[in-house]
Amino acid sequence: MKREQNESTIQIHPIMEQSFAVIDREIGAHNWSDAEYAIIRRVIHTTADFEFKHLISFSPKAIHAGIAALRCGVPIVTDVSMVKQGVIGLVTKTFNNPLISAVEQVSTALPGKTRTETGILQCYEKYPHAIYVIGNAPTALLALCDRITTTSILPALAIGAPVGFISVLESKAALAQTPVHQIRVESRKGGSAVAAAILNALIMLALQK
């Protein structure tokens, strides 16, 4: 009932609709599914970077798994606060999943680890079945991938979109080797805004009947 009520309140701004129309014209014919294209288009809209049409990879059934998890109210764990802030508006207006920023959960990092890495590991102990959205810290994604190899409980979905030069490619390659449902941004590109755009697009897809 709540989803049906909220669905009618979520409207796309006219400027966003116009921007989507521009993207549609420039993309032209393509072979993505409607759901895949909705995510790719949202990322391009966020970044104004058409290279992302070559960079976003979907594992089989990743979108379906993400939608099902959102509808079931599973927690969403982000690596940093910027990703959390990028999705909190839509999350609270729709399915209202618990939303946790890993870095906000810790004040002191474990020896040899970053705060974000430490936060991800602590969150995994509490919410192993959550949706994990990594848009900034490759160390957090590497920690998540390493933890996944030691447990039978997998995240509902992992969005791997860290950005930068150190350990970024390695973290995405590690994610690709795991059995978890995943959406990855290949290459050094990504970032908090990109990760948030992917999740926001999934939320909009989950609202569709």
N, C-alpha and C positions, 0 to 999 in steps of 0.2 A: 504493500500500500504506500509506504513511504517513498519507494522508488518511483511509483507512478505519479505521486504528487510532485516530487522534485523534478521529474523529467519535463514536466510542462513549464517549469520555472527556468530551465537552462536554455538560454537563447544565444545564438551566435551573433556577435556584433556585426552590423553591416559592413564595416571596414574589413573585418576578418573574412566575411563572405566574398567581398570584392578581391581580397588577396588570394583566397582559395581559387577564385575564377582565373586569376592571372597565372597561378601555379598550374592549374589544369591545362590552360592553353599552352604553356611552355613545355610541360611534360609530354602532352600529346598521348598517343596510344601507348599502352604498356601491358605487361603480363602479370602484374601483381594482383592479388585478390583485393576485393573492396576494402577489407579490414586492414591488410598490409598497406594499401595506398593511403588510407586515412591516417595511419601513423606516420608514414613517410612525408605526407603533405603537411602534417602539423609540425614536424621538425623543420622542414624547409621554410614554413611560414615563420617559425621562431627565429631562424638563423639567416634567412635570405640567402642560403647557400645550397645550390642545386646539387652539389657534389654528394650530399647525403643520400641522394637516390641510389648511389652506388655503394654506400657504406653500411646500411642497416640490414642486418641479418636476423632472420627469424628461425628458430628451431621448429620442427613439426609440432603443431598443436599449442605453440606458445601463447598465441593470442587467445585461443579458447580457454587455456588454463588460467591466464590472467583475468579474463572476464569472469570465469566461474569463481575465482578467489575473491574478486571485488564484490560480487553479488553475495558471497557467503560471509562477508565482513571480516576477512582475515586481516591481521595487522599489516601495515606498510612500514618498512624500515628503510630510511634513507641514510646515506653515509654522512651528509652534512646538512646544516640548517638551511642553506640556500635551496637545496632540492625540496626540502620540506615546505618552505615558504612558497615555492613555485606550484605546489599541488594542493596546499591546505584549503584554498578557497573552493575548489571543485569537490574535494573529498568531503568537506563538511556540508556542502549543499546537496550531496547525493547519497552515497552509501555510508558515510561517516565512519569509515574504518579507523581503528586506532592508528595513529600516525606518530612514529617515533624517529627522532634524529639520533643516530648512533653516537655522534661526537658529543651530543648534549648529555649523554648518560654517564660520562666519566670526567673526572677532574684531573686524574693522573694516569698516564699511560703505563702499561705493563713494561717491564725492562725489555729494551730492544724493539719496542713497537711504538707506532704512532697512536695518538688518542683515538683517531677514527678507527684504526685497525682494532684497537682494544674495545672500542664501543661496539663494533660489528660482532666481535666474538662474544661479548656479553649478551648482546641482543639475540644472537643465535641460540644461546643456552635457554633463553626465555621463549623465543618465538621461532623455532626452527622451520615452521611451516609458512612463515610470512612471505610477502612480496618484498624482495630486496631491490632497492633502486640506488645504484652507484653512479654518481655523476661527477665526482671530483677526485676521489682518492684511490689510486690503483692498489695501494697497500691494503685497503679495505677489501677490494675485490679479490686480491690474492689470498687474504686471510679467509674469506668466505669460501673460496674454491678449495683451499686446503682442508677446511673444516668439513666440507661436504663429502670429501673422500673418506672420512672416518665415521660416518653415520648413515643410518638407513632412512632417516627422516630428511626429505629434501624440501627446499623452499618451494612455494607454489609457483613462483616465477622469479627470475633474476634479470634485471635490466642492467647491462654492463656498458656504461658510457663514460668512464673516466677520461680525462683530457690531460695532455702534457707530453713529456719526453722521457721521463724515468719510470720504468716498469709498466708503462701503459700498454704497450703491445704485448708484453709478457702476461699481464693480467687478463687481457681479452683472450689470448690464446689458451690460458688455463681454464677460463670459463667455457670455451668451446669444447674442451675435453671432458667436461662434466656431463652427467645425464640430466641435469636440471632443465626444465623449460626455460628458455632464455630469449631475450632480444638484445643483440649486441650492436654497438657502433664500431665498426672496424677502423683501423688506422689510429693515428694520434688524436684525431678529433673526438669531440664529445663535449662534456661540460654539464654543469648543473641545469642550465636552461634546456639543454637537449634531453637529459634524463627526465626532467619534469614534463616536457612536451610529450614524450612517449607515454608516460603514465596518464597524463590528462587525455590523450587520444584514446587510450584503453578505457578510461572511465566513460567517455562519450559513447564508445562502442558498447559498453556494458549497459548503458541506459536504453539502447535501442531494443525494441521488442522483436 
